[in-house]
Amino acid sequence: MPFVTTDAACVMSRYSYWSLLLDDHLDALTADPAAAIALVGEINRVMYEPLAVPVPTEHLWLTSLRDLRVMMEDRLGPEAMNTVRSENAHWLGGQLWKLAAWHRAEPPGVGEYLRLRWPKCGGAVLAAYTAPGAGYSLPAAHHLDPSRPC
């Protein structure tokens, strides 16, 4: 992307690394769905609650996300940051959907699997950050969807 600033690319990269590691961590919690669900709830809290709300300093997932949120908010306008928050929550919903599928007696059908893969892959949250990080404006969307025309 020729118009991305070095600063924006650095924050995008940091969020990407954080989310890839979290994806693996949530997969490791497959045997403990309650822990995965609680973590996802706390992650959403960090993304949505005011910055004045304290985050436990011993919880590295949450403190690192708080740092990333501050970096993103410094580089994005409020509308773009709201889209990032929404897409982040949608991605986490996909993570929990996959976790639920692991605990079923029968695997999901092809249609359900394909539907859960879009939020699970996290592509929309990167698109939500990348466009404004490159100076482009995305329209407010409930969720970015590759099947919807622009």
C-alpha positions as CSV (number, residue, x, y, z in Angstrom):
1,M,0.0,0.0,0.0
2,P,1.9,3.0,-1.2
3,F,0.2,5.6,1.0
4,V,0.6,3.9,4.4
5,T,2.7,5.9,6.7
6,T,5.6,4.1,8.5
7,D,3.9,4.8,11.8
8,A,0.5,3.4,10.7
9,A,2.2,0.3,9.2
10,C,4.1,-0.3,12.5
11,V,0.8,-0.2,14.5
12,M,-0.9,-2.5,12.0
13,S,1.9,-4.9,12.3
14,R,1.8,-4.9,16.0
15,Y,-1.9,-5.5,16.1
16,S,-1.5,-8.3,13.5
17,Y,1.2,-10.0,15.6
18,W,-0.9,-9.6,18.8
19,S,-4.0,-11.1,17.1
20,L,-2.1,-14.0,15.6
21,L,-0.7,-14.9,19.0
22,L,-4.1,-14.5,20.6
23,D,-5.6,-16.8,18.0
24,D,-3.1,-19.5,19.0
25,H,-3.7,-18.9,22.7
26,L,-7.5,-19.2,22.3
27,D,-6.9,-22.5,20.3
28,A,-4.8,-23.7,23.3
29,L,-7.8,-23.0,25.5
30,T,-10.1,-25.4,23.6
31,A,-10.2,-27.7,26.7
32,D,-11.2,-24.8,28.9
33,P,-14.0,-22.9,27.1
34,A,-14.9,-20.9,30.2
35,A,-11.4,-19.4,30.3
36,A,-11.6,-18.5,26.5
37,I,-15.0,-16.9,26.9
38,A,-13.9,-14.9,29.9
39,L,-10.8,-13.7,28.1
40,V,-12.8,-12.6,25.1
41,G,-15.1,-10.7,27.4
42,E,-12.2,-8.9,29.0
43,I,-10.7,-8.1,25.5
44,N,-14.0,-6.6,24.4
45,R,-14.1,-4.6,27.7
46,V,-10.6,-3.2,27.0
47,M,-11.6,-2.2,23.5
48,Y,-14.9,-0.5,24.4
49,E,-14.6,0.9,28.0
50,P,-13.0,4.4,28.6
51,L,-9.3,4.4,28.9
52,A,-9.7,5.6,32.5
53,V,-11.0,2.1,33.5
54,P,-8.1,0.2,34.9
55,V,-6.7,-2.9,33.3
56,P,-4.9,-5.5,35.6
57,T,-1.2,-4.9,35.1
58,E,-0.4,-8.6,35.5
59,H,-2.6,-9.5,32.6
60,L,-0.3,-9.2,29.5
61,W,-3.0,-9.8,26.9
62,L,-5.1,-7.0,28.3
63,T,-2.3,-4.5,29.0
64,S,-0.8,-5.1,25.5
65,L,-4.2,-4.6,23.9
66,R,-4.7,-1.4,25.9
67,D,-1.3,-0.1,24.5
68,L,-2.4,-1.1,21.0
69,R,-5.7,0.6,21.4
70,V,-4.0,3.9,22.5
71,M,-1.7,3.7,19.4
72,M,-4.6,3.0,17.1
73,E,-6.7,5.8,18.5
74,D,-3.8,8.2,18.1
75,R,-3.7,7.4,14.4
76,L,-7.4,6.9,13.5
77,G,-10.4,9.1,13.7
78,P,-13.3,8.2,16.0
79,E,-15.4,6.6,13.1
80,A,-12.5,4.5,11.9
81,M,-11.7,3.4,15.5
82,N,-15.4,2.4,16.0
83,T,-15.2,0.3,12.9
84,V,-12.0,-1.4,14.2
85,R,-13.7,-2.1,17.6
86,S,-16.7,-3.6,15.9
87,E,-14.6,-5.8,13.6
88,N,-12.4,-6.8,16.5
89,A,-15.6,-8.0,18.4
90,H,-16.8,-9.7,15.3
91,W,-13.5,-11.6,14.9
92,L,-13.7,-12.6,18.6
93,G,-17.2,-13.9,17.9
94,G,-15.7,-16.1,15.2
95,Q,-13.1,-17.4,17.6
96,L,-15.8,-18.5,20.0
97,W,-17.9,-19.9,17.2
98,K,-15.0,-22.1,16.3
99,L,-14.5,-23.1,20.0
100,A,-18.2,-24.1,20.2
101,A,-17.8,-26.2,17.0
102,W,-14.9,-28.1,18.6
103,H,-17.2,-29.1,21.5
104,R,-20.0,-30.5,19.4
105,A,-20.4,-34.2,18.8
106,E,-20.7,-33.5,15.0
107,P,-18.5,-31.2,13.0
108,P,-20.1,-28.2,11.4
109,G,-21.4,-28.6,7.9
110,V,-19.6,-27.0,5.0
111,G,-21.9,-24.0,4.9
112,E,-21.5,-23.3,8.6
113,Y,-17.8,-23.8,8.4
114,L,-17.5,-21.3,5.6
115,R,-19.6,-18.8,7.4
116,L,-17.5,-19.0,10.6
117,R,-14.2,-18.7,8.7
118,W,-14.8,-15.1,7.6
119,P,-15.1,-13.6,11.1
120,K,-12.5,-16.2,12.4
121,C,-9.8,-15.2,9.9
122,G,-9.7,-11.6,11.1
123,G,-9.4,-10.1,7.6
124,A,-12.2,-7.5,8.3
125,V,-10.4,-6.0,11.3
126,L,-7.2,-5.6,9.3
127,A,-9.2,-4.0,6.5
128,A,-10.9,-1.7,9.0
129,Y,-7.5,-0.5,10.2
130,T,-5.6,-0.6,7.0
131,A,-7.9,1.7,4.9
132,P,-7.8,4.6,7.4
133,G,-4.2,4.0,8.1
134,A,-3.5,4.6,4.5
135,G,-5.7,7.7,4.4
136,Y,-8.8,6.1,2.9
137,S,-12.2,6.4,4.5
138,L,-14.4,3.3,4.9
139,P,-18.1,3.8,5.2
140,A,-19.6,2.9,8.6
141,A,-20.5,-0.8,8.4
142,H,-22.0,-3.3,10.7
143,H,-19.4,-5.8,9.6
144,L,-17.2,-5.8,6.6
145,D,-18.2,-8.6,4.3
146,P,-16.4,-9.8,1.2
147,S,-19.6,-10.9,-0.4
148,R,-21.2,-7.4,-0.2
149,P,-20.7,-5.1,-3.2
150,C,-18.9,-1.8,-2.4
